[in-house]
Amino acid sequence: MSFCPHCDGQRFDRAQVLRVLRAERERLRLSGAPCTADETIRLAIEAVRGLELPHLEEADDVVDGEVVH
């Protein structure tokens, strides 16, 4: 079983986002500076915006074998 390129890309993008959010959480913990909920969300949004997430187009080709979409 495999994933179509679009879904495989989404899985990769999700992993990148989770890594950057976890790193930001750790950075905030280590800084010891108190943050409001609004400030925390703002920092998370900025961290995700800094990622280079490519846009994948779906292929119209028929692929042999089982593909999960």
Kinemage of the C-alpha trace (Angstrom):
@kinemage 1
@onewidth
@group {chain A} dominant
@subgroup {mainchain}
@vectorlist {calphas} color= white
{ca met a 1} P 0.000 0.000 0.000
{ca ser a 2} L 1.262 3.479 -0.807
{ca phe a 3} L 0.001 7.025 -0.624
{ca cys a 4} L -0.695 9.222 -3.617
{ca pro a 5} L 1.824 12.080 -4.016
{ca his a 6} L -0.727 14.608 -2.734
{ca cys a 7} L -1.443 12.688 0.488
{ca asp a 8} L 2.211 11.799 0.970
{ca gly a 9} L 3.018 15.507 0.710
{ca gln a 10} L 0.348 16.352 3.267
{ca arg a 11} L 1.813 13.807 5.684
{ca phe a 12} L 5.251 15.388 5.228
{ca asp a 13} L 3.826 18.900 5.707
{ca arg a 14} L 2.022 17.830 8.882
{ca ala a 15} L 5.240 16.380 10.276
{ca gln a 16} L 7.102 19.634 9.563
{ca val a 17} L 4.406 21.705 11.259
{ca leu a 18} L 4.379 19.482 14.344
{ca arg a 19} L 8.187 19.634 14.613
{ca val a 20} L 8.263 23.433 14.417
{ca leu a 21} L 5.421 23.772 16.950
{ca arg a 22} L 7.158 21.423 19.390
{ca ala a 23} L 10.399 23.365 19.010
{ca glu a 24} L 8.582 26.647 19.631
{ca arg a 25} L 6.904 25.182 22.727
{ca glu a 26} L 10.292 24.097 24.083
{ca arg a 27} L 11.804 27.514 23.315
{ca leu a 28} L 8.995 29.216 25.241
{ca arg a 29} L 9.391 26.830 28.185
{ca leu a 30} L 13.130 27.411 28.391
{ca ser a 31} L 12.781 31.192 28.123
{ca gly a 32} L 10.740 31.269 31.322
{ca ala a 33} L 8.921 34.351 30.079
{ca pro a 34} L 5.182 34.222 30.731
{ca cys a 35} L 3.045 34.440 27.587
{ca thr a 36} L -0.630 35.151 27.218
{ca ala a 37} L -2.712 32.749 25.147
{ca asp a 38} L -2.851 35.339 22.346
{ca glu a 39} L 0.933 35.769 22.353
{ca thr a 40} L 1.477 32.003 22.334
{ca ile a 41} L -0.841 31.530 19.359
{ca arg a 42} L 0.769 34.461 17.534
{ca leu a 43} L 4.213 32.920 18.007
{ca ala a 44} L 2.946 29.541 16.788
{ca ile a 45} L 1.434 31.119 13.670
{ca glu a 46} L 4.691 32.947 12.934
{ca ala a 47} L 6.655 29.708 13.325
{ca val a 48} L 4.393 27.872 10.867
{ca arg a 49} L 4.424 30.774 8.395
{ca gly a 50} L 8.215 30.495 8.312
{ca leu a 51} L 8.026 26.997 6.847
{ca glu a 52} L 8.555 26.320 3.150
{ca leu a 53} L 5.533 24.124 2.387
{ca pro a 54} L 5.247 23.238 -1.307
{ca his a 55} L 1.889 22.927 -2.996
{ca leu a 56} L 1.447 19.564 -4.706
{ca glu a 57} L -0.933 19.172 -7.609
{ca glu a 58} L -2.818 15.904 -7.967
{ca ala a 59} L -1.722 13.809 -10.911
{ca asp a 60} L -4.385 12.683 -13.369
{ca asp a 61} L -2.423 9.490 -14.081
{ca val a 62} L -3.804 6.114 -13.106
{ca val a 63} L -1.338 4.298 -10.845
{ca asp a 64} L -1.096 0.521 -10.757
{ca gly a 65} L -1.404 -1.054 -7.319
{ca glu a 66} L -3.247 0.057 -4.225
{ca val a 67} L -3.030 3.755 -3.476
{ca val a 68} L -4.506 5.393 -0.396
{ca his a 69} L -5.989 8.832 -0.996
